[in-house]
């Protein structure tokens, strides 16, 4: 993506960026879900079927149901930064602190899995705290892409 060279002052139309509205696909996204942007440009829950190239966008700040509409009819507010507690379907230990957390769309009803980057659809952040054998606190920053 290339931007034009400035030739005059312009109003930057800036916002903090820690929460952004995203146009949704035909789906329901639950509050607290990891949100991905698929190739069609719309937001979906990480529970939806994923594909290589899905982009991590953040964590849903609300529940929004767009199953009765068309893609783009609804928007959802998404946190792009912060520390969030997630349940994993795999057993985790304190040794997982510092590990990259990937979205795993093939899990048994829970979309978060601790694995090396590149194992699953997209990385979402790093473990900063071990809570218990199935719970971790994860630092996310969708504004800084984590390579997968």
N, C-alpha and C positions, 0 to 999 in steps of 0.2 A: 504494500500500500504506500503510495506516494502522496505527499501533501504539497499544495502549491506554495510558492515562495510568497511571504507577506510583502505587501506594498503599502500598507496603511495599518493604523491601529484597528483592532476589532475587539468586541466584547467577548470574553472567553466562555461565557455561559457555563460556569464551573459549579460542580457540586462535590460534596465530600467524597463520595464514591464508596463508602462503607456499606451502603445499601442501594441497589439499583432495581428498577422495574424491568422485567423481561416479558416479551410477548410469548404466549404459551402455544404449544401445539394442541391437538385434540387429545387432552389428557387431564388427569387430576393429579395435583401435586400437594402432598401433605406437609404441614408445618414441620420443620426439622429435617426434611428430606434433602439429600445432596441433589443439586440441580445441575443438569448437563444441557449444553446446546448441541443439537444434532446438525447434520449436514443441511437440513432445510432451514436453519437459522432460528428455530423455535426452541423454547425451554421445555424440558421433560424431567421427570424424576429419574434418579439413577436406577430405580426399580424397573424402568422401561427397558426393552431390549436395546442393548448398546452395540456400537460398531467402532472400529478403528477410526480415529479422527474426531470422536465426540470430545467436546471441550468442557472442562469443569468451570462452572459459573459461580457457585457458592452454595449457601444453605438457605432453604425456604424460610421466610419470616412469617408465613401465613399459609393457610390451606386455601387453594383456589381450584374449582372444578370447571373445566372447559370441555367436558365430555359431550355436552349437548350442543356445542357450537362449532364454529369453523376455526381453523388455525388463525391465531392473531386476534380473536374476539376478546380474549381476556389477557391481563398481565398479572404477574406475580412479583412481589417484592422479595429480593434475595440479598442476604448478607454476603458480602464479598471478602470480609476479613474477620478474624476473631478466633477464639478457642472454643471448641464445641465438644461435647461428650457424645460419643457414638458407641453403639453396641456392635460387636463383631460376631460372626458366626463361627469363627475359629477361636481356639483358646489362645490367649495372649499372656505375656509375662512382663515384668519390669524391664527385661532385656529388649523389649520392643520400643522403648523410649528412643527417639531419634530416627525411627524407621519411617519410611514413606508409606502413607495410607493410600491405597488405590480403591477405586470403585469396582465392585465385582457384581456384575449384573446377573451372574449365574448362581448366586448364593441362595441359600434356603430361606428366602423371605427377608433377609437382612442384607443391605447393599454395601456393607463396609467390610473390608478385609485388609489385613496387614500383609504386605508383600513387597518384594523388591520392585522398584520402578520398572514399568514395561510389562509386568505380568498380566495386568488387566487393562480395561478400556482407558482409564485416565487416572493420574495421580491427583489427590485432592489436598494433601498437606503432610505434616510430620507429627508423629506422636510426641507430646510434651509431658504427658502424665499417665501412668498406669493406675487405674482405679481398682479393677478386679479382673478375674480371668476372662471376662467377655466385654469389658468396658474400658475405653481409652478416652483421653482428652487430646484433641487434635488441633494444632494451629493451622488454620487455612489462610490463604491469601490468593484469591482468584485473580488479583491484579498482577501477580507475578507468576507466570506460568511455570509449572514444574514439568520438566521434560519427562516423557515416558517412552 
